[in-house]
Amino acid sequence: ALYVINVERNGRIIYTWKGNRRNTHIGLYDLQTKQNEHLYMFERDLRIISCSINNERTLLAVSFRQYIEEERVSRLLHSVSKYLTLLIEIHPVNNVRVLKAVDSCVQVQFLYPVESRNASTESHLLLVSEDKYIEQVDIHVVAEEHKVVIQNSGQLPRTRVADDVIWAQWDMMEQRLFYIVPKESKNTLKCVQFYPDENFNTILESHLDISVNDTQLKLVNFGYDYCEDQDVASKSLNLQIFTSKAGGLCVCYSLASAIPDEIMYSIYFLHKGYNKTFTVSLERTESHQLKEVAFMNLDYYVAAYLPGQFLHLLNIQHPDLLCYSLFLTGEDARIDMLPNCSIRSPLTSTVLDCCVGSVYAVSISDSALLQFLQNSKQDNERLAALHCALLCFRLTEDLEMQIIWWISENLSTCHSFDPIQEFIIASVYCRMCAETQNLDKLLPYTSLLDWIGIIPGVTCSTDIISLPVLEFQNSKGFWEKLSSNLESVKYAEPHLHYHSNVLRREWRSILIDLLLCSFGDFCLFTNQREERRTTAYLRNIFENAQKVLSHLDTWDSEERLVPLFQEEDYQQQLLMGLMVAQLKDHLMRHLQYVGKKKIDQIVLDYVANLLNLVHRIMKEVWRRYELHSCIFCFDERGSAGEFMVFHIMSRILEAANGMCMPLPPGFHSLHLGLGVRCLPLHTLLHYIDTGVLHLTETCVRKLLKDLDDTEKNEKLKFSIVMRLPEALGQEVRQFWNHPVNANFIARKYVKFLLEKMGSRQCSRPVPERLSVPVEFLPLNYLTNMLAEIENQGVHPYDKQDHVNVRFVEETALKHTMTLLGFKYS
């Protein structure tokens, strides 16, 4: 049988097996090339404790136990050390040098300071002794006659790295050594970083309030002794440290519980300044079952796993709300081929089953996660699964389609969150934050401010812990990101995230000012300087919106299935431009080092992504319910599919209003068109009055022009015309050639002229312009007075040439004749 005994930085796996003659073989498997290589063979049956190969594959370090059960008698007769550590030249196989011959166990690990280094004359080896110290051995090699040999003739130079170590973990990917030493009342976690220039230094120190058994050294990722007594392994310290690309640092620790049917474990989120302790009540237990939680690093998540019981995925970047932690039980918590608890996670998304000595790649199944999302009945499960899907998977069109379909089916089943809001905010967050450092601390990632729900069978307590102390200069990568995370904690990170409160106030203020003004006029101010400043401000806002729409056009070259982005919507453009301006100001305060040009691009991408996601949702529901362009034909009622799309659009509008988020131009016209086709008149008018439906020029104009003047349609048209805002009414009423509408326009015209005239007197003009001789003196007087006011230059309806005194006169005559029951010719 093959047993994995170590995993190196470059992904090469060292394994051992027994030959036919009980020889002990050591091999190497390269994950990249998928090839095996035989490294060395011992002509004895050995119990190998630890093994490591240098980056050049010229030296092999091996630590093993010198004897097996049947050799005990031989050992009694000879004074032989219990453990032996060798350094072997294997290019080709040549000399063997003894590094340690002691009665205490020694683990070995070569350093890989530069992953891509080809040929080097130096190698560095860590020796970790069971006597609680760690040292570095420097090995110089030379090439002689097509072979590589160790240059040092005497003792190899050694440097002490750490003393009094009671726990240590090796991070082979980043070449970091984490270890714990007892210090005063608390244990202290330290980290040593090894650099490409062969130097190393202590870079982190943090106090941990954990109980560590100081009588036995516990090692993680220094290889695994598969022959170790499992009872001893289960009683030793179960602690692992995981890091993430975004600067997350987690200490996972399994605690002892006095209650038989209870498991306790704690996650120290050092980059957040607190730890969470979870207590899980087990549904079923067996006396022979090991109760040791296994921890796994799944990149964005830390997993706590107890086979047959539960799988707990904790979000590393946002662990504050429990609803982002996915707690699975039963069949959902099963991991294929991992029935044991003795698990290590040497690499991200990789686990080593210590019982059988095999390495497995572990990933979250997108199909299983979607099935769990669809079958979940609790809001915390739905929310966690939704965020997990958006965070872990590159959203293909098919996966995104399935999520959108699930959202459309569960709009009314999610009680504590809005699935549309969470989908839009989390999707844009995941897309944007991968591009720019620290952007994840400035953009919103959820619509929820808190979570008061519970996870059945799980209790959680949160404790504030002291932040770790970092000591480094000009360090990039993980340490720089961790330092940035710690600074955010010091300055109350939640307050750094962009919020729409200021945007909402500013938008409402400007809408009030522009309520009765057209886009060309903006707003009238008595102070000329203030007017110029405000006009320039608004022009800049609308220029921002045009940049967003132009930016969006470059993304989507395909013909749009849904009739959006096909008209002007000045209110939505105003909101777009305001969001661009305010988000730009927010980022400029915290990302000065990025540069204005880069921030401009980030902001345009962000707002365009918001609009694009709304369009993406619309496109999927449009396809699902097989709609087409007939929604702008008002001569027939809407189908069941149209009604479903109308309902979904109403929820999109509600979600957008809650986030103060702009909608694609044309959204309100499309929504109103579906409402006219699908809703009874009284419901339609109620939706208009309550602001669910917005009257737009595009839709109202088409409705007035296309529908004939039957009694039912007249009632619909008149009800809508009466609800039009003043500015919009002036634009679209001319498209309805109906006596009632003409009467309404004439009344408005007369009212405006009389209000403008006020108490002024006017001379009586000669009524030569009147088209029809009228003997009705009150009408004659009124028309003469209106004609005089027109002559003074007061024309409220300059853009509508047919609105003048003649129009008023003719409308009055028609209305009077109709009331008297006579025909007007």
C-alpha positions in Angstrom: 0.0 0.0 0.0 1.1 3.6 -0.7 1.3 6.1 2.1 1.7 9.8 1.6 4.3 11.2 4.0 4.8 14.8 2.8 3.6 17.5 0.4 6.1 20.0 -0.9 5.5 23.6 -2.0 5.5 22.9 -5.7 2.7 20.3 -5.2 5.0 17.3 -5.4 3.9 14.5 -3.1 6.4 12.2 -1.4 5.1 8.7 -0.6 6.4 5.4 0.5 5.6 1.7 0.0 6.9 -1.7 0.9 8.5 -3.9 -1.7 8.2 -7.7 -2.1 11.2 -8.3 0.1 9.9 -5.8 2.7 12.2 -3.1 1.2 11.2 0.4 1.9 10.8 2.6 -1.2 10.4 6.4 -1.4 8.7 7.9 -4.5 7.7 11.3 -5.8 4.5 12.3 -7.6 4.3 15.6 -9.6 0.8 17.0 -9.6 1.6 19.2 -12.7 3.2 16.5 -14.9 1.2 13.6 -13.4 4.4 11.6 -13.3 5.9 9.3 -10.7 9.6 9.2 -9.9 11.5 6.6 -7.7 13.8 8.5 -5.3 15.4 5.9 -3.0 15.2 2.5 -1.5 16.2 1.1 1.9 16.9 -2.6 1.9 15.1 -2.9 5.3 11.6 -2.7 6.6 11.6 0.9 8.1 9.0 3.0 9.7 9.5 6.3 8.0 8.6 9.3 10.2 9.3 12.2 7.9 10.8 12.9 4.5 11.5 15.9 2.3 13.3 16.6 -1.0 15.0 19.9 -2.0 13.7 22.0 -4.8 16.5 20.8 -7.2 15.7 17.1 -6.4 19.3 16.4 -5.6 19.1 15.9 -1.8 16.7 13.7 0.2 16.2 14.1 4.0 14.7 11.1 5.8 13.8 10.5 9.4 12.8 7.0 10.5 12.6 4.6 13.4 15.5 2.2 13.3 13.7 -1.0 14.2 10.4 -2.8 14.0 8.7 -5.2 16.3 10.7 -8.3 15.3 14.0 -6.4 15.8 13.4 -5.6 19.5 15.7 -8.4 20.6 18.5 -7.2 18.4 18.2 -3.7 19.9 18.6 -5.1 23.4 21.9 -6.5 22.4 23.2 -3.4 20.7 23.3 0.2 21.8 21.4 1.7 18.8 19.6 5.1 18.7 15.9 4.8 18.4 15.5 7.4 15.6 17.8 8.2 12.7 17.8 11.3 10.5 19.8 11.0 7.2 20.7 13.4 4.4 21.1 11.4 1.1 22.6 12.5 -2.2 20.3 11.2 -4.9 21.6 12.9 -8.1 22.6 10.2 -8.6 22.4 8.1 -5.5 25.7 8.6 -3.7 26.7 9.5 -0.2 24.6 9.3 3.0 25.2 11.6 5.9 23.8 11.2 9.4 22.1 14.4 10.7 20.7 13.0 13.9 20.9 9.7 15.8 18.8 10.2 18.9 16.0 8.6 20.9 13.6 11.4 20.2 11.6 11.8 17.0 12.8 14.4 14.4 10.9 15.9 11.5 12.6 17.2 8.4 11.5 19.9 5.9 13.5 21.5 3.1 12.9 25.2 2.4 11.6 26.4 -0.9 12.2 30.2 -0.7 11.8 30.7 -4.5 9.4 28.3 -6.1 10.8 28.7 -9.6 14.5 28.5 -8.8 16.2 26.1 -11.1 19.8 25.4 -10.0 21.3 26.4 -6.7 24.4 25.6 -4.8 22.6 25.9 -1.4 19.8 24.1 0.3 18.3 24.8 3.7 16.7 22.1 5.9 14.5 22.5 9.0 14.9 20.0 11.7 12.1 19.9 14.3 13.0 17.9 17.4 10.6 16.2 19.8 12.7 18.0 22.4 10.9 21.2 21.4 13.4 23.1 19.4 13.6 23.9 15.7 16.9 24.5 13.8 18.0 25.3 10.3 20.7 23.3 8.6 22.6 25.0 5.7 23.9 22.6 3.0 26.3 23.6 0.2 26.6 21.4 -2.8 28.9 21.2 -5.8 28.7 19.4 -9.1 31.3 16.7 -9.7 31.4 14.4 -12.7 27.7 14.6 -13.4 26.7 14.3 -9.8 25.9 16.6 -7.0 27.7 16.1 -3.7 27.6 17.9 -0.3 30.5 20.3 -0.1 30.8 20.6 3.7 33.5 18.1 4.9 32.8 18.6 8.6 29.7 19.5 10.6 27.0 21.3 8.6 26.3 24.9 9.8 23.1 25.1 12.0 21.0 28.1 13.2 18.5 27.9 16.0 15.1 29.1 14.8 12.9 28.5 17.9 13.0 27.1 21.4 10.4 25.8 23.9 8.0 25.0 21.1 4.9 23.1 22.1 3.1 23.3 18.8 4.3 24.0 15.2 2.8 24.2 11.7 4.6 24.5 8.4 3.0 26.6 5.6 4.8 25.2 2.6 3.2 27.4 0.0 4.2 30.7 1.7 7.3 29.3 3.5 6.1 30.3 7.0 6.6 28.6 10.3 3.8 29.1 12.9 4.6 27.9 16.4 3.4 28.3 20.0 5.5 28.9 23.0 4.3 29.2 26.6 4.6 32.7 27.9 3.4 33.9 31.3 -0.3 33.3 31.7 -1.1 32.9 28.0 0.4 30.9 25.2 2.0 33.0 22.4 1.6 32.3 18.7 4.6 33.4 16.6 5.3 33.2 13.0 8.7 33.1 11.2 8.9 34.1 7.6 11.6 32.6 5.4 12.8 34.8 2.5 14.3 34.1 -0.9 17.6 35.7 0.3 18.0 32.8 2.8 17.2 35.0 5.8 14.3 34.6 8.2 12.7 36.7 11.0 9.8 36.6 13.4 7.1 38.6 11.8 4.0 38.0 13.9 3.2 37.6 17.6 -0.2 37.0 19.1 -1.5 35.9 22.5 -4.0 33.0 22.4 -6.2 32.1 25.3 -6.1 28.3 24.6 -5.2 25.3 26.7 -2.1 23.6 25.2 -0.7 20.4 26.6 3.0 21.3 27.1 4.1 17.7 27.7 4.0 16.7 24.1 5.0 18.5 20.9 2.3 18.6 18.2 3.4 19.1 14.6 1.2 19.9 11.6 2.3 19.6 7.9 5.8 18.3 8.7 4.8 15.0 7.2 2.7 12.3 8.9 3.6 9.2 10.6 0.8 6.8 9.6 1.9 4.3 12.2 1.3 6.7 15.0 -1.0 5.4 17.8 -4.4 6.8 16.9 -5.3 7.0 20.6 -2.3 9.2 21.2 -3.2 11.3 18.1 -6.8 11.9 19.3 -5.6 13.1 22.7 -3.1 15.6 21.4 -3.8 19.2 20.5 -6.1 19.6 17.6 -5.2 23.0 16.2 -4.5 24.3 12.7 -3.9 27.7 11.2 -5.2 28.8 7.8 -4.4 31.8 5.7 -6.3 33.3 2.7 -5.2 35.3 -0.3 -7.2 38.3 1.0 -5.2 38.5 4.2 -7.2 36.3 6.4 -5.6 34.5 9.4 -7.6 31.9 11.3 -6.7 29.7 14.2 -8.9 26.6 14.3 -9.0 24.9 17.7 -11.0 21.9 18.9 -12.0 22.1 22.6 -12.8 19.3 25.0 -16.4 19.0 26.1 -17.6 17.5 29.4 -21.0 16.5 27.8 -20.8 13.3 25.7 -23.2 14.3 23.0 -21.6 17.7 22.4 -18.7 19.0 20.3 -17.0 22.3 20.8 -14.6 24.2 18.5 -13.3 27.7 18.3 -12.2 29.8 15.3 -9.9 32.7 16.1 -10.3 35.3 13.3 -7.1 37.1 14.1 -7.6 39.5 11.1 -10.9 40.5 12.6 -10.0 40.8 16.3 -12.4 38.2 17.7 -13.0 34.5 18.0 -16.2 32.5 17.8 -16.8 29.4 19.8 -19.4 26.9 18.5 -21.1 24.2 20.5 -22.9 21.6 18.4 -25.4 19.1 19.9 -24.9 15.8 18.1 -27.9 14.0 16.8 -26.5 10.5 17.2 -23.3 9.2 18.7 -21.5 5.8 18.9 -19.2 4.8 21.6 -16.4 3.8 19.2 -16.6 7.0 17.1 -13.8 9.5 17.4 -15.0 12.9 18.4 -12.3 15.0 16.8 -13.3 17.9 14.5 -11.2 18.0 11.3 -10.4 21.5 9.9 -10.0 22.2 6.2 -8.9 25.2 4.2 -11.3 25.8 1.3 -9.8 29.2 0.3 -12.8 31.5 1.0 -14.0 29.2 3.8 -12.7 27.3 6.8 -14.5 24.0 7.2 -15.1 22.2 10.5 -16.0 18.6 9.7 -17.1 15.7 11.8 -17.9 12.7 9.6 -21.4 11.4 9.9 -22.5 14.5 11.9 -21.9 17.9 10.3 -19.9 20.1 7.9 -19.6 23.8 9.0 -18.3 26.3 6.3 -17.3 29.6 7.8 -16.8 32.6 5.6 -13.3 33.9 6.3 -13.8 37.5 5.1 -17.2 38.1 6.6 -17.5 35.9 9.7 -19.5 38.5 11.7 -23.0 37.3 10.6 -23.7 33.7 11.2 -26.1 33.7 8.2 -23.0 33.6 5.9 -21.8 30.3 7.5 -23.2 27.2 5.9 -24.0 24.5 8.5 -24.8 21.2 6.8 -26.0 18.0 8.5 -27.0 14.5 7.4 -26.4 13.6 3.8 -25.6 17.2 2.9 -22.6 17.0 5.2 -21.1 13.9 3.6 -17.7 14.3 1.9 -16.9 11.5 -0.5 -14.1 9.2 0.4 -13.4 10.9 3.8 -15.0 8.7 6.5 -12.3 9.4 9.0 -11.6 12.2 11.5 -7.8 12.1 11.2 -7.6 14.8 8.5 -5.0 17.5 7.7 -5.3 20.2 5.2 -1.7 20.7 3.9 -2.7 22.8 0.9 -5.8 24.9 0.0 -8.7 22.7 -1.1 -6.6 19.6 -0.3 -6.9 17.1 2.5 -4.7 14.3 3.8 -6.5 11.3 5.3 -4.0 10.4 7.9 -5.5 7.0 8.6 -4.9 5.6 5.1 -2.1 8.0 4.0 -3.9 9.4 0.9 -4.3 12.9 -0.4 -7.5 14.2 -1.9 -8.6 17.4 -3.7 -11.7 18.8 -2.0 -14.1 21.3 -3.6 -17.6 22.4 -3.2 -19.9 20.9 -5.8 -21.8 23.5 -7.7 -24.6 21.1 -8.5 -24.9 19.9 -4.9 -24.9 23.5 -3.6 -27.6 24.5 -6.1 -29.7 21.5 -5.1 -29.2 22.5 -1.4 -30.2 26.0 -2.2 -33.4 24.9 -4.0 -34.4 22.4 -1.2 -33.6 24.7 1.8 -36.5 25.8 3.9 -34.7 28.2 6.3 -33.5 31.7 5.4 -30.0 31.3 7.0 -29.4 28.2 4.7 -30.6 30.0 1.6 -28.6 33.1 2.3 -25.4 31.2 3.1 -25.8 28.9 0.0 -26.5 31.9 -2.2 -23.4 33.8 -1.1 -21.3 30.6 -1.2 -22.3 30.0 -4.9 -21.5 33.6 -5.8 -18.2 33.5 -4.0 -16.8 30.1 -4.9 -17.8 29.7 -8.5 -17.0 31.6 -11.6 -20.5 32.3 -12.6 -21.1 30.6 -15.9 -24.2 31.6 -17.8 -25.9 28.3 -17.0 -25.1 28.6 -13.2 -26.2 32.2 -13.1 -29.4 31.3 -14.9 -30.3 28.6 -12.3 -29.7 31.1 -9.5 -31.9 33.7 -11.1 -34.6 31.1 -11.7 -34.4 30.1 -8.0 -34.7 33.7 -7.0 -37.8 34.2 -9.3 -39.5 31.2 -7.6 -38.6 32.2 -4.0 -39.3 36.0 -3.9 -42.1 35.4 -1.3 -40.5 32.6 0.7 -37.5 34.5 2.0 -38.7 36.5 5.0 -35.5 38.0 6.5 -33.7 39.1 3.4 -34.4 40.2 -0.2 -32.9 37.6 -2.6 -32.7 40.1 -5.4 -30.8 42.6 -3.3 -28.4 39.9 -2.0 -27.8 38.5 -5.5 -27.0 42.0 -7.0 -24.9 43.3 -4.2 -22.9 40.1 -3.6 -22.4 39.5 -7.4 -21.0 42.9 -8.0 -18.9 42.7 -4.8 -17.3 39.4 -5.9 -16.6 40.7 -9.4 -15.1 44.0 -8.4 -13.0 43.2 -5.3 -10.7 40.7 -7.0 -9.3 43.5 -9.1 -8.2 46.1 -6.6 -6.6 45.7 -3.1 -8.7 46.9 -0.1 -11.7 47.5 -2.3 -13.5 44.7 -0.3 -13.5 47.0 2.7 -15.1 49.9 0.9 -17.9 48.3 -1.2 -21.1 46.8 0.4 -21.3 43.0 0.3 -24.8 42.5 1.8 -28.1 44.3 2.4 -28.3 43.1 5.9 -27.2 45.1 8.9 -27.5 42.3 11.4 -28.8 38.8 11.8 -30.9 37.7 14.8 -31.7 34.2 13.5 -30.3 30.9 14.8 -28.9 27.7 13.4 -30.8 24.8 14.9 -28.6 22.7 17.2 -25.7 25.2 17.2 -24.9 27.9 19.8 -22.2 30.5 19.2 -20.4 32.9 21.5 -18.2 35.7 20.4 -15.2 37.1 22.3 -13.0 40.1 21.5 -9.3 39.2 21.3 -6.2 41.3 21.1 -5.0 42.0 17.6 -1.7 40.3 16.6 1.5 42.4 16.5 3.2 42.6 13.1 6.9 43.5 12.6 7.9 43.8 9.0 9.2 46.4 6.5 8.3 46.6 2.8 6.6 43.2 2.9 4.2 42.5 0.1 1.5 39.9 -0.5 -0.2 38.3 2.5 1.5 40.3 5.2 0.6 43.6 3.6 -3.0 42.5 3.2 -3.2 41.2 6.8 -1.8 44.6 8.0 -4.5 46.4 6.0 -7.2 44.2 7.6 -5.9 44.9 11.1 -5.9 48.7 10.3 -9.6 48.4 9.2 -10.5 46.7 12.5 -8.9 49.5 14.4 -10.9 52.1 12.5 -14.3 50.2 12.8 -14.4 48.5 9.4 -18.3 48.4 9.0 -18.3 52.2 8.8 -15.9 52.1 5.8 -18.4 50.3 3.5 -20.2 52.5 1.1 -23.8 53.2 2.1 -26.6 54.7 0.1 -28.1 57.0 2.9 -26.3 60.1 1.6 -27.1 59.2 -2.0 -30.8 58.8 -1.1 -31.1 62.2 0.6 -29.3 64.0 -2.3 -31.4 62.3 -5.0 -34.7 63.2 -3.2 -33.6 66.8 -2.7 -32.8 67.2 -6.4 -36.0 65.5 -7.5 -38.0 67.9 -5.5 -36.2 70.8 -7.2 -36.7 69.3 -10.6 -40.2 68.0 -10.1 -41.9 70.7 -12.2 -38.9 71.5 -14.4 -37.9 69.8 -17.7 -34.4 68.5 -18.3 -33.5 71.6 -20.4 -34.5 74.1 -17.7 -33.2 72.1 -14.7 -34.3 74.5 -12.0 -34.9 78.3 -11.5 -33.1 80.1 -8.8 -33.2 83.7 -7.9 -29.5 83.9 -7.3 -27.7 83.9 -10.7 -24.4 82.6 -9.3 -26.3 79.8 -7.5 -28.2 79.0 -10.7 -25.0 78.7 -12.7 -23.3 76.5 -10.0 -26.3 74.2 -9.8 -26.7 73.9 -13.5 -23.1 73.0 -13.9 -23.4 70.4 -11.1 -26.4 68.8 -12.7 -24.8 68.8 -16.1 -21.8 66.9 -14.6 -24.2 64.4 -13.0 -25.8 63.7 -16.3 -22.4 63.4 -18.0 -21.5 60.8 -15.4 -24.6 58.8 -16.4 -23.8 59.0 -20.1 -20.3 57.6 -19.3 -21.9 54.7 -17.5 -24.3 53.9 -20.4 -21.5 54.3 -23.0 -19.3 52.0 -20.8 -22.2 49.5 -20.7 -22.6 49.6 -24.5 -19.0 48.4 -25.0 -19.8 45.3 -22.9 -23.0 44.1 -24.6 -22.6 44.0 -28.4 -25.5 41.4 -28.7 -29.0 42.4 -29.6 -30.9 42.9 -26.4 -33.8 40.5 -25.9 -35.5 42.7 -23.4 -36.5 46.2 -24.6 -34.3 48.1 -22.2 -31.7 50.9 -22.8 -33.9 52.2 -25.7 -35.1 55.5 -24.3 -34.1 58.4 -22.1 -34.9 58.2 -18.5 -33.7 61.4 -16.8 -34.6 60.4 -13.3 -32.6 57.1 -13.5 -29.8 58.9 -15.3 -29.8 61.4 -12.4 -29.5 58.6 -9.9 -26.7 56.9 -12.0 -24.7 60.2 -12.1 -25.2 60.8 -8.4 -24.1 57.3 -7.5 -21.0 57.8 -9.7 -20.1 61.1 -8.0 -20.7 59.9 -4.4 -19.0 56.5 -4.8 -16.0 58.3 -6.4 -15.8 60.6 -3.4 -16.0 57.7 -1.0 -13.2 55.7 -2.8 -11.0 58.8 -3.1 -11.0 59.2 0.7 -9.6 55.7 1.2 -7.8 54.8 -2.0 -5.7 57.9 -2.7 -2.7 55.7 -3.7 -4.7 54.1 -6.5 -5.0 57.2 -8.6 -8.0 59.2 -10.0 -8.0 57.5 -13.4 -8.2 54.0 -11.8 -10.9 55.1 -9.4 -13.0 56.5 -12.2 -12.7 53.2 -14.0 -13.7 51.3 -10.8 -16.8 53.4 -10.3 -17.9 53.2 -13.9 -17.5 49.4 -13.7 -19.4 49.2 -10.5 -22.5 51.2 -11.6 -22.5 49.5 -15.0 -22.4 46.1 -13.3 -25.4 47.0 -11.3 -27.4 47.9 -14.4 -26.1 44.9 -16.3 -27.2 42.5 -13.5 -30.7 43.9 -13.6 -30.8 43.4 -17.3 -29.4 39.9 -16.8 -32.2 39.0 -14.4 -34.7 40.4 -16.9 -33.3 38.5 -19.8 -33.5 35.2 -17.9 -37.1 35.6 -16.8 -37.9 36.9 -20.3 -36.6 33.6 -21.7 -38.2 31.5 -19.1 -41.7 32.8 -19.7 -41.2 33.1 -23.5 -42.1 36.7 -23.8 -41.7 38.8 -26.9 -42.2 42.5 -27.9 -46.0 42.3 -27.8 -46.0 43.9 -24.3 -46.2 47.3 -26.0 -49.3 46.4 -27.8 -52.3 47.4 -25.6 -55.1 45.9 -27.6 -55.1 42.6 -25.8 -54.7 41.3 -22.3 -51.5 39.9 -20.9 -50.7 36.2 -20.5 -49.9 34.3 -17.3 -46.2 34.6 -18.2 -46.4 38.3 -18.5 -48.1 38.6 -15.2 -45.2 36.6 -13.6 -42.7 38.9 -15.2 -44.6 41.9 -14.0 -44.5 40.6 -10.5 -40.8 39.9 -10.7 -40.2 43.5 -12.1 -42.2 44.9 -9.2 -39.9 43.1 -6.7 -36.8 44.3 -8.7 -38.2 47.8 -8.3 -38.7 47.3 -4.6 -35.2 45.9 -4.2 -33.7 48.8 -6.2 -35.6 51.4 -4.1 -34.3 49.7 -0.9 -30.7 50.0 -2.1 -31.2 53.4 -3.8 -29.9 51.8 -7.0 -30.5 53.0 -10.6 -32.4 50.9 -13.0 -31.7 50.5 -16.7 -33.5 53.2 -18.9 -36.7 51.8 -20.2 -37.4 49.7 -17.1 -40.3 51.8 -15.9 -41.9 51.9 -19.4 -41.6 48.2 -19.7 -43.1 47.7 -16.2 -46.0 50.1 -17.0 -46.7 48.4 -20.3 -47.0 45.0 -18.6 -49.2 46.6 -15.9 -51.6 48.0 -18.5 -51.9 44.5 -20.1 -52.1 42.5 -16.9 -53.9 44.5 -14.2 -57.6 45.5 -13.9 -58.0 49.3 -14.1 -58.6 49.9 -10.3 -55.4 47.9 -9.5 -53.4 49.6 -12.2 -54.4 53.1 -10.9 -53.7 52.0 -7.3 -50.2 50.9 -8.4 -49.7 54.3 -10.1 -50.9 56.2 -7.1 -48.6 54.3 -4.7 -45.6 54.7 -6.9 -45.2 51.0 -7.9 -45.8 52.0 -11.5 -44.2 55.2 -13.0 -45.8 57.1 -15.8 -43.3 57.5 -18.6 -43.6 59.5 -21.8 -42.8 56.6 -24.0 -45.4 54.3 -22.6 -48.2 56.9 -22.1 -47.7 58.4 -25.6 -48.0 54.9 -27.2 -51.1 54.1 -25.1 -52.8 57.3 -26.1 -52.0 56.9 -29.8 -52.6 53.2 -30.2 -55.8 52.5 -28.2 -59.1 53.5 -29.9 -61.7 55.6 -28.0 -64.1 52.9 -26.8 -65.8 53.6 -23.5 -63.4 51.3 -21.6 -60.3 52.8 -23.3 -61.6 56.3 -22.7 -61.8 55.6 -19.0 -58.3 54.2 -19.0 -56.8 57.1 -20.9 -58.6 59.8 -18.9 -57.6 58.1 -15.6 -53.9 58.1 -16.7 -54.0 61.6 -18.2 -55.4 63.0 -14.9 -52.4 61.5 -13.1 -49.7 62.9 -15.3 -47.2 65.3 -13.8 -47.5 68.8 -15.2 -44.3 68.8 -17.3 -45.0 65.3 -18.7 -48.7 66.1 -19.3 -47.9 69.0 -21.6 -45.7 66.7 -23.7 -48.1 63.8 -24.2 -51.7 65.2 -24.0 -51.5 66.4 -27.6 -51.3 62.8 -28.8 -54.9 62.1 -27.7 -57.4 63.7 -30.0 -60.5 63.6 -27.8 -63.0 66.2 -26.7 -62.5 65.4 -23.0 -58.7 65.9 -23.4 -59.2 69.0 -25.5 -61.5 70.4 -22.9 -58.9 69.7 -20.2 -56.1 71.3 -22.2 -58.3 74.4 -22.8 -59.2 74.8 -19.2 -55.5 74.5 -18.2 -54.6 77.1 -20.8 -57.3 79.6 -19.6 -56.3 79.1 -16.0 -52.7 79.8 -16.7 -53.4 83.0 -18.7 -55.8 84.4 -16.1 -53.3 83.7 -13.3 -50.6 85.5 -15.3 -52.8 88.5 -15.9 -53.7 88.9 -12.3 -55.3 92.3 -11.6 -54.0 93.9 -14.8 -56.6 95.5 -17.1 -56.6 95.0 -20.9 -58.2 97.0 -23.6 -60.9 95.4 -25.7 -59.5 94.2 -29.1 -61.5 93.8 -32.3 -62.2 90.1 -32.7 -61.2 89.8 -36.3 -59.2 86.6 -35.7 -62.1 84.5 -34.5 -62.9 81.8 -36.9 -66.6 81.4 -36.0 -68.9 84.3 -35.4 -70.3 83.9 -31.9 -73.2 85.9 -30.4 -72.7 84.5 -26.9 -71.3 87.6 -25.1 -69.5 85.8 -22.2 -67.5 83.7 -24.6 -66.8 86.8 -26.8 -65.5 88.7 -23.8 -63.4 85.7 -22.6 -61.8 85.1 -26.1 -61.1 88.8 -26.5 -59.4 89.0 -23.1 -57.3 85.9 -23.8 -56.3 87.3 -27.2 -55.1 90.5 -25.5 -53.0 88.5 -23.0 -51.5 86.5 -25.9 -50.5 89.7 -27.6 -48.6 90.7 -24.5 -46.3 87.6 -25.0 -47.6 85.1 -22.5 -47.6 81.8 -24.2 -47.4 78.8 -21.9 -47.7 76.2 -24.7 -45.3 77.5 -27.2 -44.4 73.9 -28.3 -48.1 73.2 -29.1 -49.1 75.6 -31.9 -52.8 74.5 -31.8 -53.2 75.7 -28.2 -54.3 79.3 -28.4 -57.4 81.4 -28.2 -58.9 79.8 -31.3 -58.4 76.4 -29.8 -60.1 77.5 -26.6 -63.0 79.0 -28.5 -63.6 76.0 -30.6 -63.3 73.6 -27.6 -65.8 75.7 -25.7 -68.3 75.7 -28.5 -67.9 71.9 -29.0 -68.4 71.3 -25.3 -71.4 73.5 -25.1 -73.1 72.0 -28.2 -72.5 68.5 -26.8 -74.1 69.4 -23.5 -77.1 70.9 -25.3 -77.5 67.8 -27.5 -76.8 69.5 -30.8 -74.4 68.5 -33.5 -71.4 70.8 -34.1 -70.3 71.3 -37.7 
